[in-house]
Amino acid sequence: LIEITREAIRPQSVIDRVLSDKCGAVVTFIGTVRNNFEGKRVLYLEYEAYPEMARKKLAEIAVEVKSQWPVEEVAVTHRLGRLDIGEISVVIAVSAGHRVAAFQGCQYAIDRIKEIVPIWKKEFYEDGAAWIEGPHHVKV
Amino acid sequence: MNIKVRFFASVREIAGKSETDLQVEAGATVSGLMTILQGIFPRLSPAGMMVAVNQEFAAPGAVLREGDEVALLPPVSGG
């Protein structure tokens, strides 16, 4: 249910991993590559991970979601490597008997990913590049 | 004892490598290792950095053991 890949992500493949006859709702979050940062044009991104730990932390987040909401299944696929503008960087799918748990669990999952999963992005501009570290940009 | 240190993202670029093997004294802690690493890589800034030992977040006072894999993690930005 947890996957880190260098290939393009097909959202339907993530959704398929959580579908169940017991569920009345699937909520998905799709993160995509934005073409700007503070007025600067972003040309493309690169994602890097500590893959062994990232997989472990993503699995922990799925357990946290299931312990806090009555959800059926949580699946996450995160992409690494070079991503062009508009490409999908992450897909989260949460299935549940009813929609409220699926919505809330999905929002919690993406918020936690941004806190504890060791994955980093580097933005490439016309005049350079910067690692994004939490809320900060670190010029390189 | 032998410790493997892995670097990621901006820290990897500052170190100029993705990992290194270090000899440290028995009983060394995470913060002791950070001091050693700052001696080797003066541009390394501990501000906001998290440290993982064997793929789990570790406090500065955590004691290292032979063969541990320590990772220096800048604030994350996935998603």
Backbone of each chain as ProteinMPNN parsed JSONL, in Angstrom:
{"seq_chain_A": "LIEITREAIRPQSVIDRVLSDKCGAVVTFIGTVRNNFEGKRVLYLEYEAYPEMARKKLAEIAVEVKSQWPVEEVAVTHRLGRLDIGEISVVIAVSAGHRVAAFQGCQYAIDRIKEIVPIWKKEFYEDGAAWIEGPHHVKV", "coords_chain_A": {"N_chain_A": [[0.815, -1.224, 0.0], [2.128, 1.113, 0.327], [4.307, 3.059, -1.558], [7.267, 3.993, -3.242], [8.465, 5.62, -5.997], [10.158, 5.991, -9.165], [8.837, 6.276, -11.453], [6.19, 7.691, -13.524], [3.17, 8.519, -11.795], [0.106, 6.824, -11.747], [-2.953, 7.872, -10.793], [-5.255, 6.239, -10.598], [-4.242, 3.708, -10.103], [-3.414, 3.874, -7.489], [-5.797, 4.382, -6.17], [-7.105, 1.976, -6.745], [-5.873, 0.278, -4.976], [-7.076, 0.694, -2.53], [-9.766, 0.256, -2.747], [-12.839, -1.223, -1.74], [-15.537, -3.437, -1.048], [-16.776, -2.812, 1.283], [-16.68, -0.124, 1.538], [-17.924, 3.213, 1.312], [-16.825, 5.468, 0.416], [-14.073, 7.035, -1.189], [-11.366, 9.097, -0.71], [-9.081, 11.13, -2.399], [-5.82, 12.569, -2.48], [-3.927, 14.563, -4.604], [-0.788, 15.571, -5.294], [0.835, 18.106, -7.145], [3.27, 19.451, -9.472], [4.162, 22.763, -9.182], [4.403, 25.802, -11.117], [5.67, 28.045, -10.168], [7.366, 30.062, -7.707], [7.106, 32.373, -5.232], [6.831, 34.425, -7.186], [8.827, 33.723, -8.895], [9.801, 31.899, -11.801], [9.456, 28.464, -11.917], [11.254, 25.835, -13.276], [11.563, 23.038, -13.229], [11.43, 20.226, -10.912], [13.363, 18.361, -8.51], [13.047, 15.416, -6.679], [14.263, 13.915, -3.743], [14.968, 11.143, -1.59], [15.294, 9.51, 1.625], [15.089, 6.485, 1.23], [14.519, 4.0, 2.578], [13.769, 4.808, 5.162], [11.736, 6.589, 4.54], [9.742, 4.952, 3.449], [9.105, 3.507, 5.751], [8.142, 5.546, 7.455], [5.937, 6.472, 6.017], [4.33, 4.21, 6.149], [3.872, 4.204, 8.892], [2.346, 6.525, 9.146], [0.03, 5.745, 7.821], [-0.893, 3.856, 9.665], [-1.364, 5.568, 11.817], [-3.493, 7.105, 10.79], [-5.443, 5.124, 10.533], [-5.805, 4.515, 13.197], [-7.037, 6.723, 14.209], [-9.316, 7.387, 12.777], [-12.324, 5.861, 11.492], [-11.352, 4.297, 9.072], [-10.914, 2.33, 6.099], [-8.728, 1.614, 4.392], [-5.43, 2.838, 3.611], [-3.492, 4.252, 1.14], [-0.394, 5.214, -0.286], [1.529, 6.748, -2.774], [4.629, 8.008, -3.625], [6.596, 10.044, -5.694], [9.961, 10.092, -6.984], [12.999, 11.74, -8.149], [13.479, 13.575, -11.266], [10.901, 15.89, -11.908], [8.609, 17.32, -14.097], [6.821, 20.448, -14.673], [3.471, 20.359, -13.574], [3.398, 17.618, -13.357], [2.652, 14.685, -11.377], [3.429, 14.439, -7.991], [2.773, 13.141, -5.639], [0.364, 10.754, -4.533], [-2.379, 10.151, -2.501], [-4.629, 7.851, -1.23], [-7.587, 7.264, 0.512], [-9.813, 5.043, 1.879], [-13.102, 4.544, 3.172], [-15.952, 3.701, 5.246], [-17.695, 5.811, 5.309], [-17.863, 9.278, 4.19], [-16.74, 11.371, 5.808], [-14.701, 10.44, 7.528], [-12.892, 9.584, 5.599], [-12.213, 11.976, 4.239], [-11.059, 13.473, 6.378], [-9.021, 11.781, 7.275], [-7.42, 11.669, 5.009], [-6.543, 14.324, 4.723], [-5.076, 14.571, 7.092], [-3.068, 12.722, 6.556], [-1.556, 13.872, 4.388], [-0.682, 16.21, 5.631], [0.949, 15.155, 7.666], [2.876, 13.832, 6.129], [4.275, 15.989, 5.179], [5.555, 16.714, 7.456], [7.11, 14.571, 8.644], [8.189, 12.688, 6.859], [11.102, 11.575, 5.322], [11.738, 13.114, 2.692], [12.807, 15.248, 0.132], [12.579, 18.301, -1.785], [14.002, 19.903, -4.624], [14.071, 22.964, -6.17], [14.328, 24.139, -9.483], [15.357, 26.996, -11.139], [15.363, 29.677, -13.624], [17.707, 30.999, -13.047], [19.212, 29.483, -11.267], [19.07, 27.261, -8.395], [17.291, 25.786, -5.606], [17.183, 24.093, -2.515], [14.288, 23.009, -0.865], [13.445, 23.396, 2.418], [11.463, 22.396, 4.828], [9.606, 25.196, 5.658], [11.472, 26.823, 4.474], [13.763, 28.164, 1.998], [16.759, 27.063, 0.653], [19.489, 28.33, -0.74], [21.554, 27.15, -3.39]], "CA_chain_A": [[0.0, 0.0, 0.0], [3.059, 2.234, 0.344], [5.182, 2.881, -2.705], [8.108, 5.113, -3.668], [8.749, 5.226, -7.375], [10.73, 6.98, -10.088], [7.976, 6.292, -12.643], [4.985, 8.532, -13.433], [2.14, 7.887, -10.953], [-1.266, 6.801, -12.248], [-3.806, 7.925, -9.597], [-6.196, 5.107, -10.507], [-3.577, 2.534, -9.53], [-3.39, 4.062, -6.033], [-7.194, 4.2, -5.757], [-7.447, 0.546, -6.827], [-5.31, -0.447, -3.827], [-7.883, 0.885, -1.316], [-11.188, -0.008, -3.002], [-13.365, -2.376, -1.024], [-17.001, -3.464, -1.054], [-17.251, -2.28, 2.566], [-16.477, 1.317, 1.574], [-18.82, 4.09, 0.576], [-16.11, 6.686, 0.037], [-12.616, 7.092, -1.337], [-10.866, 10.455, -0.91], [-7.696, 11.125, -2.878], [-5.065, 13.818, -2.589], [-2.92, 14.497, -5.661], [0.133, 16.704, -5.272], [1.389, 18.329, -8.483], [4.406, 20.378, -9.512], [3.734, 24.142, -9.455], [5.375, 26.445, -12.017], [6.161, 29.322, -9.644], [7.617, 30.231, -6.283], [7.295, 33.787, -4.906], [6.98, 35.211, -8.398], [9.885, 33.172, -9.76], [9.377, 30.777, -12.625], [10.096, 27.178, -11.613], [11.366, 25.072, -14.522], [11.278, 21.639, -12.874], [11.829, 19.86, -9.554], [13.912, 17.026, -8.254], [12.752, 14.87, -5.345], [15.225, 12.952, -3.213], [14.451, 10.551, -0.354], [15.979, 8.447, 2.361], [13.952, 5.631, 0.852], [14.159, 2.982, 3.581], [13.054, 5.46, 6.259], [10.515, 7.203, 4.001], [8.725, 3.888, 3.387], [8.713, 3.196, 7.126], [7.34, 6.643, 8.006], [4.642, 6.473, 5.318], [3.537, 3.115, 6.731], [3.453, 4.651, 10.232], [1.265, 7.5, 8.97], [-1.178, 4.966, 7.507], [-1.353, 3.284, 10.938], [-1.924, 6.682, 12.603], [-4.817, 7.437, 10.231], [-6.401, 4.053, 10.871], [-6.072, 4.498, 14.638], [-7.79, 7.914, 14.597], [-10.593, 7.464, 12.069], [-12.785, 4.551, 11.004], [-11.081, 4.165, 7.642], [-10.657, 0.948, 5.712], [-7.368, 1.424, 3.888], [-4.688, 4.052, 3.242], [-2.402, 3.968, 0.2], [0.387, 6.397, -0.668], [2.644, 6.602, -3.712], [5.398, 9.244, -3.774], [7.547, 9.962, -6.792], [11.296, 10.667, -6.82], [13.703, 12.063, -9.393], [13.074, 14.829, -11.912], [9.489, 16.037, -12.277], [8.318, 18.543, -14.838], [5.65, 21.199, -14.216], [2.19, 19.688, -13.803], [3.447, 16.181, -13.075], [2.152, 14.289, -10.059], [4.5, 14.06, -7.075], [2.277, 12.231, -4.606], [-1.064, 10.429, -4.511], [-2.859, 9.487, -1.289], [-6.028, 7.415, -1.327], [-8.116, 6.761, 1.785], [-11.171, 4.523, 1.742], [-13.812, 4.437, 4.454], [-17.373, 3.426, 5.121], [-18.393, 7.08, 5.098], [-16.947, 10.262, 3.619], [-16.067, 12.282, 6.728], [-13.448, 9.811, 7.956], [-11.974, 9.538, 4.456], [-11.696, 13.338, 4.039], [-10.193, 13.892, 7.48], [-7.84, 10.924, 7.274], [-6.576, 12.036, 3.867], [-5.884, 15.598, 5.045], [-4.075, 14.282, 8.118], [-1.945, 12.002, 5.937], [-0.666, 14.776, 3.638], [-0.038, 17.112, 6.594], [2.021, 14.398, 8.347], [3.952, 13.591, 5.153], [5.089, 17.206, 5.105], [6.283, 16.876, 8.72], [8.011, 13.521, 9.165], [8.71, 11.708, 5.889], [12.35, 12.133, 4.786], [11.757, 13.371, 1.247], [13.132, 16.667, -0.08], [12.508, 18.736, -3.179], [14.889, 20.967, -5.065], [13.451, 23.708, -7.273], [15.273, 24.67, -10.466], [14.88, 28.252, -11.74], [16.18, 30.107, -14.76], [19.004, 31.521, -12.59], [19.79, 28.711, -10.173], [18.263, 26.199, -7.794], [17.24, 25.86, -4.151], [16.531, 23.023, -1.761], [13.215, 23.46, 0.006], [13.588, 22.729, 3.716], [10.308, 22.849, 5.572], [9.115, 26.434, 5.041], [12.594, 27.646, 4.03], [14.494, 27.878, 0.768], [18.2, 27.11, 0.879], [20.154, 28.56, -2.031], [22.739, 26.318, -3.651]], "C_chain_A": [[0.845, 1.27, 0.0], [4.062, 2.014, -0.778], [5.982, 4.162, -2.938], [8.646, 4.729, -5.03], [9.431, 6.349, -8.146], [9.905, 7.083, -11.373], [6.805, 7.255, -12.426], [3.906, 7.781, -12.65], [0.793, 7.955, -11.678], [-2.198, 6.787, -11.032], [-4.73, 6.717, -9.463], [-5.544, 3.879, -9.864], [-3.502, 2.639, -8.007], [-4.805, 3.852, -5.473], [-7.551, 2.707, -5.723], [-6.966, -0.218, -5.592], [-6.164, -0.297, -2.566], [-9.361, 0.546, -1.52], [-11.624, -1.274, -2.28], [-14.88, -2.296, -1.036], [-17.591, -2.875, 0.22], [-17.296, -0.75, 2.563], [-17.511, 2.067, 0.757], [-18.12, 5.332, 0.084], [-14.633, 6.404, -0.16], [-12.262, 8.557, -1.56], [-9.419, 10.359, -1.355], [-7.114, 12.529, -2.748], [-4.023, 13.605, -3.677], [-2.076, 15.752, -5.573], [0.775, 16.846, -6.643], [2.463, 19.42, -8.443], [3.951, 21.744, -10.029], [4.816, 24.867, -10.254], [5.947, 27.744, -11.465], [6.448, 29.218, -8.161], [7.945, 31.698, -6.032], [7.626, 34.605, -6.15], [8.06, 34.701, -9.345], [9.342, 31.998, -10.549], [10.166, 29.534, -12.224], [10.087, 26.346, -12.894], [11.043, 23.599, -14.313], [11.757, 21.401, -11.447], [12.6, 18.561, -9.576], [13.558, 16.623, -6.836], [13.8, 13.82, -4.998], [14.654, 12.398, -1.91], [15.534, 9.742, 0.344], [14.989, 7.294, 2.261], [13.539, 4.615, 1.918], [13.323, 3.613, 4.7], [11.751, 6.078, 5.766], [9.399, 6.159, 3.924], [8.178, 3.582, 4.78], [7.796, 4.284, 7.701], [5.976, 6.727, 7.312], [3.738, 5.372, 5.882], [3.048, 3.496, 8.127], [2.292, 5.636, 10.14], [-0.045, 6.774, 8.654], [-1.757, 4.355, 8.782], [-1.984, 4.372, 11.807], [-3.328, 7.042, 12.109], [-5.838, 6.396, 10.668], [-6.735, 4.032, 12.361], [-6.958, 5.678, 15.052], [-9.148, 8.048, 13.927], [-11.019, 6.069, 11.626], [-12.61, 4.445, 9.49], [-10.715, 2.713, 7.353], [-9.203, 0.751, 5.311], [-6.762, 2.76, 3.503], [-3.57, 3.63, 2.301], [-1.709, 5.274, -0.168], [1.43, 5.979, -1.699], [3.32, 7.957, -3.852], [6.441, 9.04, -4.851], [8.873, 10.591, -6.405], [11.901, 10.974, -8.183], [13.207, 13.373, -9.974], [11.601, 14.814, -12.286], [9.298, 17.36, -12.993], [7.05, 19.188, -14.288], [4.376, 20.426, -14.561], [2.21, 18.201, -13.526], [3.024, 15.915, -11.638], [3.311, 13.816, -9.189], [4.043, 13.054, -6.03], [0.787, 11.979, -4.805], [-1.355, 9.675, -3.214], [-4.294, 9.069, -1.565], [-6.441, 6.804, 0.006], [-9.541, 6.289, 1.543], [-11.789, 4.362, 3.124], [-15.272, 4.111, 4.184], [-18.141, 4.679, 4.749], [-17.392, 8.191, 4.83], [-16.146, 11.06, 4.634], [-14.715, 11.714, 7.162], [-12.434, 9.816, 6.817], [-11.371, 10.918, 4.194], [-10.675, 13.696, 5.118], [-8.908, 13.072, 7.509], [-6.88, 11.306, 6.165], [-5.84, 13.348, 4.15], [-4.79, 15.39, 6.088], [-2.836, 13.64, 7.476], [-1.02, 12.958, 5.186], [0.031, 15.754, 4.589], [1.125, 16.404, 7.297], [3.188, 14.106, 7.399], [4.884, 14.797, 5.122], [5.863, 17.464, 6.394], [7.38, 15.844, 8.938], [8.591, 12.572, 8.119], [9.961, 12.28, 5.214], [12.414, 12.12, 3.256], [11.974, 14.874, 1.088], [12.958, 17.015, -1.54], [13.472, 19.89, -3.416], [14.214, 21.627, -6.261], [14.537, 24.253, -8.187], [14.633, 25.86, -11.173], [15.74, 28.582, -12.958], [17.589, 30.499, -14.31], [19.575, 30.737, -11.404], [18.831, 27.666, -9.639], [18.272, 26.379, -6.293], [16.592, 24.604, -3.59], [15.432, 23.642, -0.923], [13.35, 22.658, 1.301], [12.484, 23.233, 4.618], [9.796, 24.108, 4.901], [10.225, 27.261, 4.388], [13.16, 27.194, 2.681], [15.981, 28.031, 1.043], [18.884, 27.176, -0.477], [21.35, 27.623, -2.194], [23.537, 26.917, -4.796]], "O_chain_A": [[0.351, 2.36, -0.287], [4.603, 0.919, -0.932], [5.449, 5.268, -2.845], [9.213, 3.65, -5.204], [9.287, 7.523, -7.804], [10.223, 7.869, -12.266], [6.469, 7.592, -11.291], [3.74, 6.571, -12.809], [0.393, 9.014, -12.162], [-2.235, 5.793, -10.307], [-4.963, 6.226, -8.358], [-6.205, 3.108, -9.169], [-3.523, 1.624, -7.31], [-4.98, 3.221, -4.431], [-8.21, 2.236, -4.796], [-7.558, -1.224, -5.202], [-6.002, -1.072, -1.623], [-10.13, 0.55, -0.559], [-10.889, -2.26, -2.215], [-15.446, -1.202, -1.034], [-18.758, -2.483, 0.248], [-17.874, -0.142, 3.464], [-17.921, 1.637, -0.321], [-18.728, 6.165, -0.588], [-14.019, 5.645, 0.59], [-12.782, 9.193, -2.477], [-8.626, 9.614, -0.779], [-7.816, 13.531, -2.887], [-3.317, 12.596, -3.681], [-2.576, 16.862, -5.753], [1.207, 15.861, -7.242], [2.541, 20.202, -7.496], [3.433, 21.872, -11.139], [6.004, 24.586, -10.093], [6.629, 28.475, -12.183], [5.86, 28.403, -7.451], [8.936, 32.214, -6.549], [8.582, 35.381, -6.16], [8.191, 35.191, -10.466], [8.539, 31.208, -10.052], [11.396, 29.553, -12.196], [9.042, 26.173, -13.522], [10.339, 22.988, -15.116], [12.404, 22.259, -10.847], [12.51, 17.771, -10.516], [13.747, 17.398, -5.899], [14.171, 12.974, -5.811], [13.936, 13.103, -1.201], [16.537, 9.349, -0.252], [14.132, 7.146, 3.132], [12.348, 4.394, 2.137], [12.317, 3.052, 5.135], [10.761, 6.091, 6.498], [8.255, 6.437, 4.284], [6.973, 3.421, 4.974], [6.798, 3.979, 8.354], [4.971, 7.024, 7.958], [2.539, 5.575, 6.069], [1.929, 3.149, 8.505], [1.368, 5.594, 10.952], [-1.103, 7.146, 9.162], [-2.975, 4.335, 8.962], [-3.005, 4.143, 12.455], [-4.239, 7.257, 12.909], [-6.939, 6.724, 11.11], [-7.814, 3.587, 12.75], [-7.566, 5.647, 16.122], [-10.032, 8.735, 14.438], [-10.178, 5.197, 11.409], [-13.578, 4.495, 8.73], [-10.271, 1.974, 8.232], [-8.523, -0.146, 5.809], [-7.467, 3.693, 3.12], [-2.783, 2.743, 2.631], [-2.356, 6.307, -0.341], [2.128, 4.981, -1.52], [2.661, 8.949, -4.164], [7.09, 7.996, -4.916], [8.913, 11.516, -5.593], [11.402, 10.539, -9.22], [12.594, 14.183, -9.278], [11.109, 13.865, -12.896], [9.777, 18.398, -12.537], [6.299, 18.566, -13.537], [4.217, 19.912, -15.668], [1.154, 17.572, -13.465], [3.038, 16.812, -10.794], [4.073, 12.928, -9.57], [4.824, 12.213, -5.585], [0.041, 12.878, -5.196], [-0.681, 8.703, -2.873], [-5.084, 9.86, -2.081], [-5.748, 5.949, 0.558], [-10.378, 7.049, 1.057], [-11.101, 4.083, 4.106], [-15.761, 4.227, 3.06], [-19.105, 4.632, 3.985], [-16.22, 8.08, 5.189], [-14.993, 11.401, 4.372], [-13.708, 12.422, 7.164], [-11.244, 10.029, 7.047], [-10.17, 11.036, 3.954], [-9.575, 14.159, 4.819], [-7.829, 13.615, 7.744], [-5.663, 11.271, 6.352], [-4.652, 13.47, 3.853], [-3.706, 15.964, 5.982], [-1.702, 13.979, 7.817], [0.198, 12.861, 5.335], [1.197, 16.093, 4.384], [2.18, 17.007, 7.498], [4.348, 14.129, 7.811], [6.105, 14.659, 5.049], [6.733, 18.335, 6.428], [8.475, 16.2, 9.373], [9.414, 11.724, 8.463], [9.899, 13.346, 4.602], [13.037, 11.26, 2.633], [11.395, 15.674, 1.823], [13.151, 16.181, -2.425], [13.717, 20.724, -2.544], [13.835, 20.965, -7.227], [15.55, 24.769, -7.715], [13.538, 25.765, -11.726], [16.699, 27.88, -13.28], [18.549, 30.36, -15.068], [20.347, 31.287, -10.619], [17.905, 27.238, -10.328], [19.154, 27.045, -5.751], [15.592, 24.113, -4.113], [15.632, 24.702, -0.329], [13.367, 21.427, 1.293], [12.545, 24.356, 5.119], [9.569, 24.105, 3.691], [9.94, 28.306, 3.803], [13.055, 26.033, 2.287], [16.407, 29.037, 1.611], [18.864, 26.221, -1.254], [22.067, 27.346, -1.232], [24.574, 26.373, -5.177]]}, "seq_chain_B": "MNIKVRFFASVREIAGKSETDLQVEAGATVSGLMTILQGIFPRLSPAGMMVAVNQEFAAPGAVLREGDEVALLPPVSGG", "coords_chain_B": {"N_chain_B": [[34.421, 2.56, 17.728], [32.568, 1.669, 14.76], [30.671, 3.785, 12.682], [28.145, 4.408, 10.353], [27.449, 7.173, 8.349], [24.885, 8.909, 6.772], [24.043, 11.284, 4.272], [21.698, 13.749, 3.187], [19.955, 15.606, 0.63], [20.346, 19.122, 0.926], [22.368, 18.86, 2.813], [23.829, 16.707, 1.885], [24.918, 17.857, -0.375], [26.514, 19.826, 0.8], [28.305, 18.228, 2.232], [29.431, 16.958, 0.129], [29.279, 14.327, -0.516], [27.393, 11.228, -0.308], [27.501, 9.442, 1.754], [29.472, 8.402, 4.639], [32.001, 6.624, 6.444], [32.676, 6.514, 9.881], [34.966, 6.512, 12.649], [34.188, 6.372, 15.981], [34.315, 7.063, 19.536], [33.433, 4.545, 21.942], [30.225, 4.779, 23.413], [29.631, 7.23, 22.405], [27.459, 9.981, 21.642], [24.55, 11.135, 19.745], [24.701, 13.961, 19.599], [27.407, 14.31, 20.134], [28.507, 13.093, 17.893], [27.575, 14.862, 15.96], [29.111, 17.119, 16.554], [31.644, 16.18, 15.845], [31.201, 15.828, 13.109], [30.723, 18.45, 12.294], [33.248, 19.458, 12.614], [34.558, 18.181, 10.553], [33.085, 18.937, 8.334], [32.781, 22.06, 7.975], [30.784, 23.8, 7.021], [28.434, 22.677, 7.685], [25.282, 23.067, 9.091], [23.563, 22.807, 12.076], [21.029, 23.788, 12.478], [17.652, 23.266, 12.756], [17.963, 20.733, 11.81], [17.209, 17.266, 11.662], [17.995, 14.133, 13.176], [18.437, 10.762, 12.35], [18.656, 7.5, 13.676], [19.372, 4.381, 12.621], [17.104, 4.531, 10.959], [15.164, 5.749, 12.533], [13.865, 8.609, 14.188], [16.085, 10.383, 16.319], [17.066, 11.548, 19.565], [19.265, 14.253, 20.679], [20.787, 13.266, 22.809], [20.904, 10.525, 22.476], [22.53, 7.384, 22.617], [25.072, 5.998, 20.632], [25.652, 2.913, 18.838], [27.915, 0.282, 17.87], [28.132, -0.079, 14.393], [25.832, 1.339, 13.82], [23.537, 3.115, 11.683], [23.537, 6.359, 10.921], [21.619, 9.15, 10.018], [21.614, 12.351, 8.555], [19.18, 14.709, 8.454], [17.805, 17.265, 6.766], [15.159, 19.739, 7.331], [12.085, 18.4, 6.149], [10.559, 18.194, 2.857], [8.669, 16.92, 1.294], [5.782, 15.653, -0.536]], "CA_chain_B": [[33.436, 1.768, 16.986], [32.286, 2.133, 13.407], [29.338, 4.344, 12.446], [27.92, 4.872, 8.982], [26.665, 8.409, 8.336], [24.313, 9.212, 5.45], [23.681, 12.7, 4.087], [20.634, 13.926, 2.201], [19.536, 16.923, 0.127], [21.366, 20.176, 1.019], [23.475, 18.355, 3.627], [24.622, 15.868, 0.981], [25.702, 18.747, -1.243], [27.535, 20.464, 1.634], [29.318, 17.214, 2.537], [30.067, 16.53, -1.121], [29.153, 12.875, -0.641], [26.12, 10.788, 0.256], [27.721, 8.731, 3.019], [30.849, 8.256, 5.081], [32.191, 5.771, 7.626], [33.442, 7.221, 10.904], [35.332, 5.836, 13.889], [33.925, 7.206, 17.155], [34.548, 6.354, 20.797], [32.284, 3.853, 22.531], [29.428, 5.669, 24.251], [29.374, 8.511, 21.731], [26.04, 10.307, 21.46], [24.194, 11.82, 18.505], [25.235, 15.334, 19.58], [28.858, 14.186, 20.012], [28.796, 12.809, 16.484], [27.347, 16.098, 15.21], [30.288, 17.974, 16.759], [32.714, 15.623, 15.007], [30.879, 16.084, 11.702], [30.921, 19.881, 12.015], [34.691, 19.64, 12.467], [34.959, 17.692, 9.219], [32.352, 19.722, 7.328], [32.489, 23.307, 8.715], [29.576, 24.496, 6.54], [27.262, 21.953, 8.175], [24.569, 23.842, 10.109], [22.604, 21.906, 12.731], [19.739, 24.458, 12.688], [16.477, 22.611, 12.193], [18.25, 19.402, 11.283], [16.831, 16.105, 12.457], [18.932, 13.019, 13.038], [17.838, 9.439, 12.494], [19.563, 6.375, 13.918], [18.731, 3.159, 12.111], [15.822, 4.894, 10.342], [14.189, 6.277, 13.493], [14.327, 9.892, 14.723], [16.844, 10.191, 17.552], [17.339, 12.765, 20.334], [20.707, 14.543, 20.736], [21.474, 12.466, 23.837], [20.865, 9.084, 22.183], [23.865, 6.771, 22.572], [25.273, 5.222, 19.409], [26.248, 1.585, 18.985], [28.7, -0.225, 16.741], [27.39, -0.438, 13.188], [24.619, 2.155, 13.613], [23.433, 3.983, 10.513], [23.045, 7.672, 11.32], [21.289, 9.968, 8.842], [21.384, 13.775, 8.798], [17.983, 15.014, 7.682], [17.292, 18.646, 6.799], [13.673, 19.757, 7.377], [11.611, 17.683, 4.967], [9.725, 18.989, 1.949], [7.978, 16.052, 0.351], [4.363, 15.902, -0.749]], "C_chain_B": [[33.108, 2.449, 15.66], [30.843, 2.603, 13.264], [29.264, 4.732, 10.97], [27.041, 6.12, 9.047], [26.179, 8.654, 6.91], [23.823, 10.655, 5.417], [22.616, 12.81, 2.999], [20.44, 15.402, 1.842], [20.657, 17.952, 0.305], [22.579, 19.712, 1.817], [24.406, 17.476, 2.778], [25.499, 16.747, 0.088], [26.807, 19.456, -0.46], [28.663, 19.48, 1.919], [30.066, 16.78, 1.282], [30.053, 15.026, -1.31], [27.849, 12.443, 0.015], [26.301, 9.944, 1.51], [29.198, 8.669, 3.352], [30.884, 7.319, 6.279], [33.089, 6.498, 8.6], [33.765, 6.289, 12.054], [35.025, 6.78, 15.039], [34.147, 6.362, 18.417], [33.273, 5.669, 21.275], [31.541, 4.826, 23.441], [29.133, 7.01, 23.612], [27.876, 8.717, 21.533], [25.826, 10.955, 20.095], [24.814, 13.22, 18.492], [26.761, 15.317, 19.504], [29.273, 13.933, 18.574], [28.614, 14.07, 15.638], [28.536, 17.042, 15.341], [31.448, 17.498, 15.895], [32.467, 15.977, 13.538], [31.062, 17.56, 11.345], [32.4, 20.224, 11.9], [35.159, 19.24, 11.08], [34.343, 18.551, 8.118], [31.918, 21.044, 7.975], [31.213, 24.018, 8.257], [28.29, 23.828, 7.018], [26.586, 22.762, 9.274], [23.517, 22.948, 10.756], [21.211, 22.5, 12.874], [18.623, 23.696, 11.979], [16.698, 21.186, 11.725], [17.751, 18.319, 12.235], [17.852, 15.0, 12.189], [18.153, 11.725, 13.21], [18.947, 8.436, 12.787], [18.803, 5.11, 13.535], [17.279, 3.429, 11.703], [14.741, 5.269, 11.34], [14.742, 7.583, 14.039], [14.976, 9.677, 16.083], [17.099, 11.535, 18.218], [18.847, 12.986, 20.401], [21.461, 13.658, 21.729], [21.506, 10.971, 23.56], [22.285, 8.539, 22.02], [23.958, 5.856, 21.353], [25.905, 3.87, 19.733], [26.989, 1.209, 17.706], [27.773, -0.566, 15.563], [26.133, 0.379, 12.938], [24.701, 2.928, 12.292], [22.772, 5.286, 10.963], [22.766, 8.475, 10.055], [21.044, 11.403, 9.277], [20.279, 14.237, 7.86], [17.645, 16.494, 7.811], [15.769, 18.607, 6.939], [13.096, 19.246, 6.06], [10.696, 18.558, 4.108], [9.077, 18.111, 0.875], [6.523, 16.46, 0.182], [4.107, 16.553, -2.077]], "O_chain_B": [[33.344, 3.643, 15.476], [29.91, 1.911, 13.671], [30.2, 5.308, 10.417], [26.01, 6.124, 9.72], [26.962, 8.613, 5.961], [23.271, 11.171, 6.388], [22.629, 12.063, 2.02], [20.719, 16.303, 2.633], [21.791, 17.705, -0.107], [23.702, 20.128, 1.53], [25.626, 17.508, 2.946], [26.66, 16.431, -0.172], [27.904, 19.665, -0.979], [29.838, 19.841, 1.856], [31.195, 16.296, 1.358], [30.749, 14.506, -2.182], [27.264, 13.191, 0.799], [25.344, 9.75, 2.26], [30.06, 8.852, 2.492], [29.918, 7.229, 7.037], [34.13, 7.034, 8.22], [32.983, 5.405, 12.403], [35.555, 7.89, 15.071], [34.164, 5.132, 18.372], [32.169, 6.158, 21.037], [32.165, 5.608, 24.158], [28.455, 7.845, 24.211], [27.126, 7.77, 21.292], [26.779, 11.278, 19.386], [25.391, 13.627, 17.483], [27.357, 16.199, 18.885], [30.263, 14.485, 18.094], [29.389, 14.324, 14.716], [28.931, 17.69, 14.372], [32.151, 18.305, 15.285], [33.384, 16.371, 12.817], [31.497, 17.889, 10.242], [32.776, 21.155, 11.187], [36.042, 19.874, 10.502], [34.983, 18.852, 7.111], [30.797, 21.139, 8.474], [30.619, 24.767, 9.033], [27.194, 24.339, 6.791], [27.218, 23.11, 10.272], [22.67, 22.388, 10.06], [20.296, 21.818, 13.337], [18.652, 23.51, 10.762], [15.764, 20.507, 11.298], [17.861, 18.445, 13.455], [18.478, 14.944, 11.131], [17.315, 11.605, 14.104], [20.036, 8.514, 12.219], [17.732, 4.821, 14.067], [16.364, 2.679, 12.043], [13.551, 5.136, 11.055], [15.935, 7.682, 14.326], [14.489, 8.895, 16.9], [17.32, 12.54, 17.542], [19.626, 12.052, 20.211], [22.63, 13.337, 21.518], [22.085, 10.218, 24.342], [23.128, 9.155, 21.368], [23.062, 5.058, 21.078], [26.589, 3.702, 20.743], [26.728, 1.738, 16.626], [26.764, -1.253, 15.729], [25.433, 0.146, 11.953], [25.777, 3.334, 11.851], [21.599, 5.306, 11.336], [23.577, 8.483, 9.129], [20.345, 11.645, 10.261], [20.413, 14.17, 6.638], [17.231, 16.93, 8.885], [15.151, 17.571, 6.696], [13.566, 19.618, 4.985], [10.132, 19.541, 4.589], [8.955, 18.504, -0.285], [6.091, 17.49, 0.7], [2.957, 16.834, -2.416]]}, "name": "protein", "num_of_chains": 2, "seq": "LIEITREAIRPQSVIDRVLSDKCGAVVTFIGTVRNNFEGKRVLYLEYEAYPEMARKKLAEIAVEVKSQWPVEEVAVTHRLGRLDIGEISVVIAVSAGHRVAAFQGCQYAIDRIKEIVPIWKKEFYEDGAAWIEGPHHVKVMNIKVRFFASVREIAGKSETDLQVEAGATVSGLMTILQGIFPRLSPAGMMVAVNQEFAAPGAVLREGDEVALLPPVSGG"}
